[in-house]
């Protein structure tokens, strides 16, 4: 969402450094907590049989909190060890640091660690004691702003009073404890609403983003009522955060969004378009009856014209706002069922000369309905010899994903044309190659059984030729080596049984072998929207211009004292991007209550 970078979605060295630190941290761990389950649901809190750590573990937790928090180059690693090794045992000591408030760096890191624990381990009773200290810190007007901003972000991970427990059938903690936690979260929501008008822009931005993450009618109504009686945000970035929050909430503020689409500031227009996309994508993720679907379609039709440059002269097609508007048009098309929208997006992808609109159009077209004429045209045109010379690289990658994933004979041929020829434009590089997208797409199609019998041999040959000829080679684990591990056993299976399918885990292994900077391997429109939202969060906090953590030669490096809170926040967001799939659901991933069962003893259930 950054308007001033030529390619705002490319990975950076800071993320690579963070990944290395996390790998080191994980190598120290004896194991990982139980799986959280479906990404759309709140994690299931783990049971801990001893509520307090032993003395040795307590000393280790103290050491991690007190000795690593002050060095931003070590804090991310220490935080991951706290979360993954000690987990809920660390909460009392974290709360102690927050309430004492003696050291700025320790308080900040403790607050973010609470947020990490809530994200990873769910609505555990052992996290309830942290809610009020976070609220108190947010309300403390004289406190250092970054402390308060981090407290706001951490409160957002708790999702408000309805998610004090995982769902209606949960039995985490006592009834009295759950009631106190809900009361504390009501106070937390009120503090967040109040903080949206804070004079400090960082605090105001964090509060709005947190409220958007919480969602729900209560938080939405409180925020709207507060805004009617208080002045607008003091700085443009705070207004952008508020617009994004509106897109994640059910309260009807259409007049504000429509006005924002015509604002003179391109950042405001872009934020409004992304907010509309969030709303539209959320409609597809919820079960709705005919009446609600009709209401949504009417609302979408109201937004749609102002997302077209032909109807809204304020939009700039090649710039940031034009890109967000393109993506929003694709999201709205799933609500309005307007078939000609896909042809418009197809033409926009072909004509895009700038990176941002090219990415936006390609992302939207990934999820054009099956049977849309544009999909068949994409499968054919991407294989043409000179196609890549006239379009941007993300369009080529996105079109290969569409062509390969559909598994049509034309799509298989187009992917094979790239996978057998490393000299074909665009030429690959080790860290990124559109051929990676073609390979993942073909593997997906083969696993799903979408490749017809007459094209299966071509698909398998294409993957084999990619390993032998076309993919970039390098030291260590590369995409080519990951694909070789998938193709070698599958070729033998295919020779014995033409109906054989690759290992179902193969796509995930391939996707993890390189960084897809444009989310073109997303599995649905929710994934792409969440990716765009998290880009927006980074922009709002200015994380695109953070200074290096340290400089100088090895052995004589000097730790930078500039931008320390920003680098701390960046490390946290790299590990736990703020928005997740469940944030586009009305219930924010709560588990529905089960029907009463007379023979059931809730106290003995593992799934609380």
N, C-alpha and C positions, 0 to 999 in steps of 0.2 A: 504494500500500500504506500510505499515511499515514492513521492512524485519526482524526486530529484536524482535517483540513481538510474543509469541506463538499463541495468538489469537487477531489479530489486530482489530477485528470488534466487540468486546464485548462492551456494554455500560459501562460508567464509573461513579464514584460518582460525578464528576464535572458536568456531564450532568444532573444527578438527582437533584443536587442542583440548577442548572440553571432552570430546569423545575419548581421547587418549587417557585423560584423567579418570574418567568413569571406568574404563576398562581396567586400569590399575586398581581402582577401588574394588571393583567386582572380583578381581583376582584374589583379594584378601578375604573374601567372604566364605563362610562354610556352606552356605546354601541360600536359597531365596524363599520368601514367604509363599504361601499358597496362592494359586492363580486367582486373579480377580474375576475371571469369567468374562462374559460378553462386554465389549467396550461400551455398549449402550446402557449398561446397568451400573448402579452404584456398586463398588466392590463389596464383597462379603467380608466383614471384619474378622480377623483371625482370633481364635481363643488363646488366651495366655493363662497358664495355670498358676503362675506365681506373679502377683501384681507388682512386685518390686524386684529389681536386679540384685544380684549378690554384690558384695563389697568390691570385688575385682572389676565386675562389669560397670559398677557405678563410677569407679575411678577412671575407667577407660572412656566413659561417656563424658565425664568432666573434662578430661584431657582434650577430647575432640572439640568440645564446645569452647574451651578457654584458650587453647593454643592454636587452633586452625582458623577460627572465625576472623581473626584480624588480618589474615593474609588471603586476599581474594584469589590467589593462584592455588591455594590449598582448600578453600572453604567448600567448593563444589564436591571435591573428593570426600572430605570429611562428612558433609551432609549426606551423601549417598551411603556411606558406611553406617551412619546413625540410623538412616531409614531402613536399610536392608538387613543390617546385622542386629541392631538393638530394638528397632521398631518402637512399639508402644511403651517399652520400658523407659525410653528416653523422655517421655512427656513431662513427668514431674520436674526434672532438671531443666528442661526447656522453659517451662512456666516460671520456675524460680528466676531464670535469667531475664525473662520479659518483665516480670514484676519488679525486680531489683533495679533494672535500667541503669546499671553502673557503667556499662561499656557499650558505646554505639555499635561497634562491629559485631559484638556478641549478641546484642538484642536483635539487630537486623537478621543475622543468620538464624537465630532461634525462631524468629517469626516465620521465616521462609521454610524452615525445617518442619514446623507445625503444618504449614500448607502442603508440603510434600507428603507427610504422613497421612493427612486427610485424603489426598488424591490417591495414594497407593493402597491404603488400608481401609478406606471407607469410613462410615459413620460409627466408629467404635465408641463405647462408653468411656474408654480411657482417654479419649480426646476431648470429652465434654468440659473438663476443668480448664481447658485453654481458651474457651470462647469468651468469657468475661474479661480476662486480661487483655485479649486482643481488642475488644470493644473499648475498654478503658484507655488503652494506648491510642486508638484512633481518635477518641474524643479529647485527648489532651492537647489543646490548641498550642501550648507553648513548646511541645515536644518537637524534636528534629523532624522535618517533613518526611524524610525517607522512612523513618520508623513507622510513621502513621500511614504512609502509602503502602508499605509492606503489610501492615496490619489489615488494611482494607482488602488487599488482594487475598490474604490468608482467610479472612472471613468469607469471601466469596466462594472458597472451596468447600465451605460447610453447607451451602445451598439453602440456608434459611430454616425456619422451624419445622417445615413439613418433612425435612430429611434429617432430623435428629436421630432417627432410626432409619434403617434401610428400606422399610416398607411397613404396610399395615399389619403384616403377620410377624414382624420382627419382635424379638424379646431381648434385645441387647440392653443390659443394665436393668435397674429396678424401675418400676413405674414412677416413683418419686424422682429418681435421677433423670429419667427421660423428660418429665414435666419441667424440671429446672433447666435442662438443656434447651428445651423449646422456648422457655421464657428468656433465656440468655440470647438465643438466636433472634427473637423478636426485637430485643434491645439492640442486637448487632445490626439488623436491617435498618432500624431507625437511625442508628449512628451513620450508616453508609449513606442513607438519603440526605441527612444533614450535611455530610462531608462533600456531597456533590457541589455544594456552593462554597467550598473552602477557598480562601484567598490564594492558597498555594496551588498552582496548576497541577503539580504532581499528585497531590492528595485528591484533588477533584477528579482527575483522570482515573486514578485507581478505584475510587469509590463508584464511579459510573460503570466501569468495566466489571467490577465485582457484582453490582446489581444486575447487569446484563447476564452474567453467569448464573446468578441465583434464579432469575426469572420469576414466573408465577404472578397471578393476578394481584395478590396483596402487595408485593414489592412494587409492582408496576403502578398500582393505584397510588401508593404512598409517594412514589417518585413524581408522578404527574401532578399530584396535589401540591407537593413542595415547590415544584417549578412554577406553578401559577401564582404563588405568593412570594417568590424570591427572584432576584435578578438573574439574567442569563449568565452562563459561564464567562469568566473574565478573560480567558485566552482562547484562541481558535482551537487548539488541541483538545481542550476540555469539552468544547462543543462537539467535536468529532466523536469523542468517547461517548457522549450522551446520545448522539444519533445511533451509534452502534448498539447501545443498550436498548434503545427503542425497538430496533429490529429483532431483538431477542426476547421481547416482552409482549404479552397479549393485549395490553391497553392500546386503544385506537388513537394514534397520533398522526393520522394520515395527512392532515393539513400541514403539520410541521415538516414531514418528509417531502411532500410535494413542493413546498416553498424552498426547501433545501436543495432540491434538484435544479432549481433555477438561480441559486446563489451565485454571486460574483466570484467567490473563492472556489477554485477547482477541488480543494481538499474537502470542503463541505459537500460539494456535489458527489464526490467519490464516496464519502462515508454514507450519504443517504442511499446511494445505489447499492452499496454492500449491505446496508440494513434491510433494504427491500429484498435482496437476494436471500438473506437469512430467513426472513419471514416466509418467502415462497418455498424454500427448501424444507422448512419445518412443516409446511402443509403436507408435503409428500411423505413425511415420516410419521404422520399421525393417521389413525383410522378415523375417517369422517363419513358421515352419512351424506345423502344427496343434498339435503338442505344446506349443510355447512359447506359442502363443495361448491354449491352455486354461489354462496356468499363470498367465498374465497375467490372464485373466478371473476366476480364483479369487481372485487377490490383490486385484483391483479390487472384487470382491463383499465382501471383508473390510473394505475402507475405506468403502464406500458408506453403510452405515447411520449411521456417526458423522458424516456430512456433512449429515444431516437433523436439523433442530431437533426433530422429533417423537421421534427416537431419542437425541438428545444435547442434554440440557437446558442444557449450557454455552453452546451457540451462541446468538448474538443475530442474528436474521434481518435486522434493519435496519442492522446495524453492519458494521465492517470484516471480522470473522471470518465473518459470515454471507454476505457478498458473495464472499469467496474460496471458501467452501464451495459456493455456487451454481455458480461457474465450474468447480470441481473435479468436481461432479456431471456437468456437461456433458462434461468431458474423459473421465471414467470411462465414460460411456454409449457412447463409441466403442469401449471395450474389452469391456464386458459385453454390448453389443448390446441393452440393456434399452430397449424401445420406449416404455414409459410415462414414461421420464425426460424426453422432449421435451414431453409434455403438462404435466408438473410445472414445467418451466422456463418454458413459455408462460404458465401461470397465475401464476408468480412475477413475470414481467415485467409482467403486467397489474396486479398488486396492489402492486408495489414503490412505496413512498412516499418512499424515500430514494435518493439519487443512486447510491451504490456498488452496492447490489444490482440496481438498474435497469440499470446498465452491465454488470454481470457476467452477468445473464440474457440481455441482448441479444447480448453477445459469444458466449455459448455457443450461442444459437439460430441464429446466422449459419451454423453448420456442421451443423445438423440434417440427417440424411440426406434425399436427394431421395425423395419419396414419403411422407415422414412427414406425417400429417394436420395437424400444427401448421403446416407451411409453407403449405399451402393456406389455412388459417384466417387466417394472418398476411397473406397477399396480399389477402384480402377485407376484413378488419377495419380495416387501416390506412387504407383509403380512405374510411371512414365519416366523416361531417361532424363529429361530436362526439368522435371517438376521442381526439384529442390533448389534450382537456381533462381526461381522467381518468388519463393516464399521464405518466411523466417524459419529457423531451425525448430522451434517448439511446434510449429504447424506440421512439419514433417514427422516429428516424434508422435504427436497426437494422432495424426492420420494413420500411422503404422499401428498404433495401439488399437484403433477402431477396426482397421482392415484385418489384423491378425486375430483379434478377439472374436470377431464375427465368424471367422473360419470359413468364409466362402472361398470357392476356387480362385476368384479374382483377388481376394484379400491375401490368400496364401502365396499366390504368385508375386504379388507386390512385396510382401515381406521377404520372400526368397531372393528377389532381385537385389535387396540390400545385404542380406545375410551371406551371400556368396561373393560379394564384390567390395573389398575394402577401399577401393579407389573411387567409389561412387560418392558424389556429393550429397549431403555434407560428410566430410571425412571425420572419422572418429578420433577421440583422444582417450587415454586410459580412464580418466575419471568420469567421462560422459560420452555416450555415443547413441545416436538414434537407433542403432542396431540392437542395443540393449532392450529398447521398448518393443521392437519387432519380435525378439526372442521371447520375452515374457508373455507377450500377447498370444503367440502361437502355442506356448505351453499351456496357458489358460484355456485356450480353445480346445486343445487335445484332451485335457482333463475333463472339461465340461461335455465332451462328445459332440461339439458343434462342427467339427471338420468332417465333411462327407467322405465316404470311402474313396472316391476317385481323387481326392486331394490329400489324403493322409500321408502317402509316401512322399509327396513333395514337401509337406510340412516337416516330416522327420529329416529328410535330406537337407532342408534349409538349416535346421538346427545343427546338424552334423557339420555342414560346410562352414557355418559361423565359427565353430570351434577350431576347425582345421585351417581356415583361410582368413576370415574377414575381421575377427574381433581383435582389438589391441592386446598386445602381450605386455606383461610387466612382472615385477617381483612380488612375491607374497600372494595373498588371496586377492584375486581379481574377479571381475564378472566372467571372464572367459573360463577360469578354473572352476567357478561355481556352475556354469552351464555344462562344462565337461562332466562334472559329477552327476548331473541330471541326465545328460544324453547317453553316456556310456551304457548304463544298465537298461535304459529304455530302448535303445536300438536292439539289444538282444531280445527283449520282450516282444518288440514289434515284429522282429524276424520270425518269431515262433507264433505270434498271434497278432494279425493285422488290426484287431479290435482293442489291443492293449492300450492302456493310458499311463501317462507319467505318474510319478509319486505325487499325491495330492499336496504334499508340503513343498513341492518344487517351486511354485511361484513365489512363496514367501522367502525361500532361500535366495532366489535370484533378485528379488526386490531389495533384500538387505545387502546385496553385494555392491551397490553403488548408490549415490545420492541423486534422487530425481528432483531437481530444483523447482519444477513447475507442477508437481502433484499430478502428472499425466498418467501415473499408474494407479490412481485412486480407484477404489472399487465401487464407489457410488458418488452421487452429487454431494452428499453430506461430507464425505472426506475432503473434497475440494473446497467446500465452503469453510470448513473448519481451518484448513490451511490458509485461506485468504484472511480469515479473522485473526489468526495468530500473527500473520504478517502485519496486520493493522496494529496490533498491540505493540509490536517491536517499533513501528514507526512512531506511535503516539508517545512512547517514552524516549525517543531519540536514540535507540540502540544501534542504529545504522552508523553512528558517528562516534562510537565509544573508542577511547584510546586503548593501546595495548597494555596488557597487565604488567609486562616487564620488558625491558630492552637491554641490549648489550650482549657481548659474547658469552658462550657457556662458561660457567664458573665465576663470572663477574657480572651477572645480570642485576639490574637495578629495578626494584619493584616500583611501579608508578603509583603516585598518590592521587592522581587525577581520576575522576569518573569512577571512584570505587563503588558507590551504590549502584551505578548503572552496570558495571561489570558483574557485580554480585547478582543483580536481577537477571542479566543475560545468562549467567550460568544456571540459574534456577529455571528459566524458561526453556533453555536448551534441553534440560532433563525432563521438565514437565510443562510442555506448551500449555498456555493458560486455558484455552478452550478445548473441549473434547466433544466427541460425537453426541454424548448425552445432553449437552447444552442446547441442542436443537430440538429436544423433546419437551413437551409441556411439563411432564412429571420429573424431569431431570434425572431419569434413570431409577426412580424408586420402584420397588417391587410391589406389585398389587397384592392386596390381602387375599388369602385363600379362603374358600368357602369353609364354614365351620364343619368340623368332623367330630362327632360325639366321642369317638374312640381315641382321639388324639390328645397327647399330653404336651402342650407347647414347651414346657420347661425342659423336656428331654430332647428337643429338636436341635440338630446341628445348624440348620439354616435359620438363624434367628430373625 
